[in-house]
Amino acid sequence: MSITGRDHLRWLADQATPGPWYDAWGTVGAPDCRNIVDCGDPDHEDKANAAFIAAAREAVPDLLDQLDQLDTELDYWMGRAYKAEKQAYRTQARHEQNPYWQREARAQRHRADD
């Protein structure tokens, strides 16, 4: 999910009635006893919809926070990988400039030509 999409979801969550929400027979309610959503007849599907909506009120902000934390960790590890790769290239370049290894490489090429 893009940062823009996350920001929009976080904004929507911030604008919504504070939670936690609860579901009662197909109706989603807030702690102040307001009805948030009436999912219709209290059949199995409507109860499931209400349960999902009520759970999402707390789950969405938590999941967004986890995504932000994972992005931070990913940035850290990508930085470490970049530094390690850069060091590997430097080491290889120094290795290739070493006269001993230059002679060894020529000898290997010569043996390969034979």
DADARA-V169407 format. One record per pair of residues at least 24 apart in sequence whose ideal C-beta (glycine too) atoms are under 7 Angstrom apart, sorted by the first residue. I is the first residue (numbers start at 1). GAP is how many residues later the second one is. If there is no record, write none. Layout:
i	gap
I	GAP
I	GAP
This chain:
i	gap
1	66
6	58
6	61
9	51
9	55
10	51
10	54
13	47
13	48
16	41
19	38
19	39
20	37
20	38
21	33
21	36
22	32
23	27
23	28
23	31
26	24
28	25
28	26
